[in-house]
Every structure is written in C-alpha cells, then in structure tokens.
Amino acid sequence: MHPITPHIALLLAATAAIFAVGASAQAPGFSAAERAEGAKVNPQLIAEFGGVYPGPQSAYVRAVGQRIAAQSGLAANPRDYTVTLLNSNVNNAFAIPGGYVYVSRQLVALMNDEAELAFVLGHEIGHVAAQHGRKRERASGLASVLAGLAGAISGSNIVGSLAGAGAQAYTLGYSRDQEREADSLGVRYLSRAGYDPFASGDILAELGAQTSLEARLAGRNDKQVGWLSTHPANAERVARIRREAAKVATTGQRATNRDAFLNAIDGMAYDDDPAQGIIEGRSFRHGPLGIAFDAPAGFTMQNSPAAVIGIKPGAGQFQFAGGTAPDIESYSAKVWQAAGATAPQPRATTVNGIEARVSQAHVESRNGTVDATLAVYRWGPDRYYHLLMLAPGGSAATFEPMVTSVRRLTPVQAGAIRGRRVDVVTVKPGDTIASMAARMAYADNQVARFTILNGLEADDRLQPGTRVKLIVRG
C-alpha cells in the first residue's frame, strides 16, 4: 500500500476493468485523437498500478515490446509505442489507445525467456491491431471504462462493490473469438520478429499452473483477477496456440534469448514492494508507515498501491486504506459516505495506545444483510488509517481480533522488513528440484512454486550448468 494514497481503492476490480480496454489504430501511425487519449490516461494508470518499475529491467522490456510492435504494421516506427514495466505484484498486461502497452514485473518474473515476454506483449498489441475495442457494443468505449475505474478508486459505493454487487460491473472482457484472434496475431508477430513461436504455448501453460496454485492457496477456484481473468489458459487454448505456432514455425533458427532474459531479470523485485508494505501469511507490515495488523485466520490478502484487500469466501471481506481529514469523526463520516452508507455514530476507543473510532451498520445487498464495520485509527495530526470490514449478517465478530491487532512498529521492527527478489543461479552437480526448491523464500509449497516459476515438472531432473530462477529475500 502506498503511503500517500488518499483514496479507497478497489484495484482488484479496477485491474480487470483496465485490462479489458482495447484500442483502435490506423496504419501507419496512430491518430492524433488516439495519442491524446492515451497520453491523458497513461499517468493515472501508472500511478494506480505501482508506478514505473525503477530497475534496469524497464529499458529491457521496452526494447522487446517495441521490437514486437514493429511487426504489427500499426506504427510508423517502433518508438510510436510506449511500453511500460509496472511495479505491480499482480500478473497482468494490457494496452490502451495511442500505443501504450503495460506489463507487470510479477508477470515478467514468471516468464522463462524473451520469446515468452514478446508473445504476451504481442497478444496485447494484437487486440489493438484488430481494433477489438471498436468492435465492442459499448459506444462510449474507453471513456466509460475509465469512469468506472474512477468510481472504484475514489471509493464510490464501496460497500456494494465489496459485497459483490458492483465489482463485476467494471469488467469488459473480450469475446472468445477476439481472444483467439489476438493469440493468432501474437504468434504471427513472434515468427516475424525471429522468435520461437512455440514460446506462446509455454507461457500460457506456466500462467495456467500459477493461476491454479494461487487459487488453491487462496481457497478459491481459478477465476482470478489479473491477466488470466480474461485470458484463461486452459488445456484447449494451450493446444490450439501450439497448433498455430506449428503453422508459422520455420526450419531456421528460432530465438528465445533465454540467457539475455535471465540476465535482465536477475535481481528484479517479486511479490510485494516493501515501500508499499509486505504481506507475510496473515500479517501486513508497512515499514515506511510503521504500521502493522493481522488478518483473521483463513483470509487471503492482496496488496496494491492504494489499499490492502482481504477475502475469505463465505466469511467476509475487508479493506485497509488511509487518508487525511481535519479530525477523526470527519474521516469516519467521509469513509461511510464514500461507501454509500449513512454514517452511524462511532464509538471512541483506544487500540494499542492508538486513538480509534469504531462504528457499525447493517447494509442490504443482493446477497442479503451485510454487517459493515469501520475502524479508524489516528496516525498523525490529520492522517488516518482505517479498516472497512464486511461480513454476513450476525458475524461481524469475525473481525474483532484484526481490529485490535493494529499497532505501531518500532524502528527496529520496521527496519527488519525485507521483500523478495528474483535470483538467477546455475545448477551444480548434485542439485535437485527438492534441494533448489528448499532455497525458495516461502514457508509452504516450495516445490510447486519452484517448478512453476521455471516451467518444470516435479519429476524433472536438473542438468548441471543450466540456469534456474529462485525467489529469495532481497
């Protein structure tokens, strides 16, 4: 969570909304209107998705993206495309009008060579080339999606959204035929650029495996926010795209540029950025803010630049965010107003020495009565943080331990927080999947995490001299 973001953000819904945005383009070059539209939205997107990744990997991703974009025939030259590596911990990629293409560092870290990166970027460019945005029946196009995004980020009707009544309203997925067309174009661009077109099936299989793992860890099905929420990597799709690759594959050398790719991503951040807070199991700790809290048992948390969201199917959802106000009562009223509910009278209390206000309301949703609880904590003269919690009627007590867990970190505790990063290592004689997986910076599912990260199977044998990726403490 970003320390200065004042908004109440539902980025899990917003990510899906933005990702679904298509674009139109004229060859060669983009129209002035398209350039202006993209340029206006670009800073907002970058800010809401963690900013531009500050490492040298950004220049590498930009070069690959411009190389593959040159195969689309849309732009007068590759620099007409602005390719951005986002500092985001969600597997995601999308494009908007004017040649703006985005991919998250989390998704890049899952890849195993440059050809896989080129396919994901090429797929997004394929949506632009095929004018899939124009072919939607929504006449307002990008403007309507951005309006929905603005509502989500500003906190509009957040209670309804968290209760499941509004989040999906922001999702504008491509049709199955459009996804197939973008796949085919992405494969074609790979071949034209001299890449191995079979990398397309590899990255989709890896994404599918990662999606299944994340769903299992979170106790939910495979329907997730992120690139695969609108780009399902099922077995049929992987098989089809491999057939497409076989059609365009040549007998000559096909590049994957694996070593160049591994060299480029070595050391890149993975999972949460410590500057935005770290999730470890049930705990969220934010060193720069000096704040921490613990989620109830069984809740899965997702961190973003604007908020932390926690979900346990059937048990409830919560959101942690912050902002400013003249006083604590005004802040509490502002959150309730943004949530679309009448502000109840707050109860004054103290939590671990922190001045706080707790208030509750019963909200009617399409799924029945929801108990909404708001806990606000004074963090400075005009700075506040809050937990907005929703539970099925009669079960608000689920969140009581979390409300009382909010605490200040000592300087030593804050300084001890470390993030994770990608570490590219060379396999030595005697190394096995089990021994390498044991070096992964996780307490659970180490073998599954290692094999999926490297596109391997659990019974594969590692060859000395080859290179693999580990996730280690930064």
Buried (B, 14 or more C-beta within 10 A) or exposed (E): BBBEBBBBBBBBBBBBBBBBBBBBBEEEBBEEEBBEBBBBBBEBBBBBBBBBBEBEBBEBBBBBBBBBBBBBEBBEEBEBBBBBBBBBBBBBBBBBBBBBBBBBBBBBBBBBBBBBBBBBBBBBBBBBBBBBBEEBEEEEBBEBBBEBBEBBBBBBBBBBBBBBBBBEBBBBBBEEEBBBBBBBBBBBBBBBBBBBBBBBBBBBBBBBBBBBBBBEEBEBEBEBBBBBBBBBBEEEBBEBBBEBBEEBBEEEEBBBBBEEBBEBBBBBBBBBBBBBBBBEEBEBBBBBBBBBBBBBEBBBBBBBBBBBBBBBEEBBBBBBBBBBBEEBBEBBBBBBEBBBBEBBEBEEEEBEEBBBBBBBBEBEBEEEEBBBBBBBBBBEEBBBBBBBBBBBBEEBEBBBEBBBBBBBBEEEBBEEBEBBBBBBBEBEEEBEBEEBBEBBBEEEBBBBBBBBBBBBEEEEEBEEEEBBBBBBEB
